[in-house]
Amino acid sequence: MPRPRRCRRVCSEPDYIQFFPGGIPCDEMVILTVDEYEVIRLIDLEKLTHEQCAQRMDISRTTVTEICESAREKIADSIVNGKELMIKGGNYRLCKGNASDLCGEKCRAASAAESKRDITETKGEHVMRIAVTYENGNVYQHFGHTEQFKIYDTEEDRIVQEVTADTNGSGHSALAGFLKALNVDTLICGGIGAGAQNALADAGIRLYGGVSGNAEEAVKALLAGNLVFDPDIRCSHHGEGGHGGGNGHRCGGHGKGHRHGGHGEC
């Protein structure tokens, strides 16, 4: 009895699935499976070795070699003999970022996009969505430079879901729109400039600045009505002194603390 084939791990399905020879009527079609496409992408485009490709796809090196030979033969048949090439089917499963230590940029980008869709689509009517500037479990202290937000969905003063969202290099001016697209209504952060505060206000996002320490504890404190924050927070990053030197730069509590006493206006 033949051994069942191992399901091949694929980073993402192809963006383009059909190719035609120009000016030649196509009477025949070559089917390239998605797992064959993935082997060609990893070996011929990303220049991985057969061993590296095998690790990425969670199959044996021998299987990679067999798939590669089959895929190249089909591509050659299409190019040389003027046959339509279609990419579909095969024995595969999508990675969805589960092998992030092995995945390439294409997979990580697809995983991030999927996470963003999940965040955007799951907010219910009675859920408050809180974003926190995030680094290593703590509240990151400069809003404009944050590389990640931790997004917390809360309901009845408890956390019901949390997801990390990468900003993908978005700067000061774009971050408010980034959060609005994720349906965020509340932001906890360290330091933040006046321009970013105005952009958040325009987006209808309530701000609690000047907060430091553990991100999750800050969210819990906000829900309990005892978050200490600075309602007059300012970030002097764009002023004199920068991040170091004589005047210095502090993104955090520049003024006296203020205790949040509920979800109303402070």
C-alpha positions in Angstrom: 0.0 0.0 0.0 1.6 3.3 -1.0 2.5 5.8 1.8 0.1 8.9 1.8 1.7 12.0 0.5 2.7 14.7 3.0 0.8 17.9 2.6 3.2 20.6 1.4 3.4 23.9 3.3 3.0 26.9 1.0 3.6 30.5 2.0 0.8 32.0 -0.1 -1.2 31.2 -3.2 0.1 32.8 -6.5 -1.0 36.3 -7.5 -1.1 35.3 -11.1 -2.5 31.9 -12.1 -2.9 31.9 -15.9 -0.5 32.5 -18.8 -1.0 32.5 -22.6 1.5 32.5 -25.5 1.0 35.8 -27.4 -0.7 35.5 -30.8 -1.0 31.7 -30.8 -4.4 29.9 -30.3 -4.2 27.7 -27.3 -5.6 24.2 -27.8 -3.7 22.6 -25.0 -3.2 23.5 -21.3 -0.5 22.6 -18.8 -1.5 22.5 -15.2 1.2 23.5 -12.7 0.1 22.7 -9.1 0.4 25.3 -6.3 3.1 23.2 -4.5 5.1 22.9 -7.8 4.8 26.7 -8.2 6.1 27.1 -4.6 9.1 25.0 -5.3 10.0 27.0 -8.4 9.5 30.3 -6.5 11.7 29.2 -3.6 14.5 27.6 -5.6 14.6 29.6 -8.8 13.5 33.0 -7.5 14.5 33.1 -3.9 17.6 31.0 -4.6 17.1 28.6 -1.7 18.9 25.3 -1.7 16.8 22.1 -2.0 17.4 21.5 1.7 16.2 25.0 2.7 13.2 24.6 0.4 12.4 21.3 2.1 12.5 22.9 5.5 10.2 25.8 4.4 7.7 23.4 2.8 7.9 20.8 5.6 8.8 17.9 3.2 11.8 15.8 2.4 14.7 17.1 0.2 14.0 14.1 -2.2 10.4 15.2 -2.6 11.6 18.8 -3.3 13.8 17.4 -6.1 11.0 15.4 -7.6 8.6 18.3 -7.5 11.2 20.7 -9.0 11.9 18.4 -11.9 8.2 18.0 -12.6 7.5 21.7 -12.4 10.4 22.7 -14.7 9.3 20.1 -17.3 5.8 21.6 -17.4 7.0 25.1 -17.7 9.3 24.1 -20.5 6.5 22.3 -22.3 4.4 25.5 -22.0 7.1 27.8 -23.3 8.5 25.7 -26.1 5.2 24.3 -27.4 3.0 27.3 -26.9 0.6 25.8 -24.4 -1.5 27.8 -21.9 -0.1 27.5 -18.3 -2.6 27.4 -15.4 -1.6 27.2 -11.8 -4.1 25.4 -9.6 -4.7 22.5 -7.3 -2.1 20.3 -5.6 -1.5 18.8 -2.2 -0.7 21.8 -0.1 -1.7 23.8 3.0 -1.2 27.6 3.6 1.4 28.5 6.1 -0.4 31.6 7.5 2.8 32.7 9.4 3.0 29.5 11.5 6.6 29.0 10.5 7.7 32.6 10.9 11.3 31.6 11.7 11.5 30.0 8.2 9.2 32.2 6.2 10.2 34.8 3.7 8.9 38.4 3.3 6.0 37.3 1.1 4.6 35.0 3.8 5.1 37.5 6.6 3.4 40.2 4.6 0.5 37.9 3.8 0.2 36.9 7.4 0.3 40.5 8.5 -2.5 41.4 6.0 -4.5 38.4 7.3 -4.1 39.5 10.9 -5.1 43.1 10.0 -8.3 41.7 8.3 -9.0 39.7 11.4 -8.6 42.7 13.6 -10.8 44.9 11.4 -13.6 42.5 11.0 -14.1 41.1 14.5 -15.1 44.2 16.5 -18.6 43.9 17.9 -21.0 46.6 18.8 -20.3 46.6 22.5 -16.5 46.2 22.3 -14.0 48.9 23.1 -10.8 48.5 21.0 -7.7 49.8 22.7 -4.3 50.1 20.9 -1.1 50.3 22.8 2.3 51.4 21.4 4.2 48.1 21.9 7.7 46.8 22.4 8.7 43.7 24.3 5.5 43.6 26.4 5.8 47.3 27.4 4.3 50.6 26.3 6.7 52.0 23.7 7.6 55.5 24.5 7.6 57.3 21.2 4.3 57.1 19.2 5.8 58.1 15.8 8.5 55.5 15.9 6.5 52.5 17.1 6.9 49.4 15.0 4.0 47.5 16.6 0.6 48.1 18.3 -0.9 45.7 20.6 -4.7 45.7 19.9 -7.0 44.7 22.8 -10.7 44.1 22.4 -12.5 44.7 25.7 -16.0 44.0 26.8 -17.6 44.7 30.2 -14.2 45.8 31.6 -12.3 42.7 30.6 -9.9 41.8 27.7 -11.6 39.4 25.3 -9.0 39.3 22.5 -5.6 40.7 21.8 -3.6 40.8 18.5 -0.3 42.4 17.6 -0.3 44.6 14.4 2.9 45.7 12.6 3.0 49.3 11.4 5.2 48.4 8.5 7.2 51.6 8.7 4.2 54.0 8.9 5.3 57.3 10.3 3.7 60.0 12.5 1.2 61.2 10.0 0.0 57.8 8.8 -0.4 56.1 12.2 -3.7 57.7 13.0 -5.2 56.5 9.8 -3.7 53.1 10.4 -5.4 52.9 13.8 -8.7 54.2 12.4 -8.6 51.5 9.7 -8.4 48.9 12.5 -11.5 50.4 14.2 -9.4 51.5 17.2 -11.2 54.0 19.5 -8.7 54.4 22.3 -4.9 54.7 22.3 -2.4 54.3 25.2 1.1 55.5 24.5 4.2 57.2 26.0 5.2 60.4 24.3 3.4 61.9 21.4 3.6 65.1 19.4 0.9 67.7 19.0 0.5 66.9 15.3 -0.2 63.3 16.0 -2.6 64.2 18.8 -4.6 66.3 16.4 -4.7 63.5 13.8 -5.9 61.1 16.5 -8.6 63.6 17.5 -9.7 64.0 13.9 -10.0 60.2 13.7 -12.1 60.1 16.8 -9.5 58.1 18.8 -9.3 58.9 22.5 -5.7 59.4 23.8 -4.1 58.4 27.1 -0.4 59.5 26.8 2.5 59.6 29.2 2.0 56.0 30.2 4.8 53.5 30.8 5.3 50.0 32.0 3.6 46.7 31.0 1.1 47.1 28.2 -1.5 44.7 29.4 -1.4 46.1 32.9 -2.0 49.6 31.5 -5.1 48.3 29.6 -6.4 46.7 32.8 -5.8 49.9 34.7 -7.7 51.8 32.1 -10.6 49.4 32.4 -10.6 49.6 36.2 -10.6 53.4 36.0 -7.2 53.9 37.7 -4.8 54.4 34.8 -2.2 57.2 35.6 -1.6 59.2 32.5 -0.6 62.8 31.4 -3.5 64.7 29.8 -0.9 67.4 28.8 1.6 65.0 27.3 4.0 66.5 24.7 6.9 64.8 22.8 9.9 67.1 22.2 11.5 64.8 19.7 11.2 67.4 16.9 12.5 70.3 19.1 16.0 71.1 20.2 18.1 68.4 21.7 16.6 65.4 19.8 17.0 62.2 21.7 20.2 63.1 23.4 22.5 65.9 24.2 22.0 69.0 26.4 18.2 69.4 26.5 17.6 65.6 26.1 14.4 64.0 24.9 11.8 62.2 27.1 8.8 60.6 25.6 6.7 59.9 28.6 5.3 61.8 31.6 6.4 65.4 31.0 3.7 66.8 33.3 2.0 65.7 36.4 0.1 62.5 36.4 -3.6 62.3 36.0 -5.7 59.3 37.1 -8.4 58.1 34.7 -11.7 57.8 36.6 -13.8 56.0 34.0 -14.7 56.0 30.4 -16.1 59.6 30.3 -14.2 62.7 29.5 -11.2 63.5 31.7 
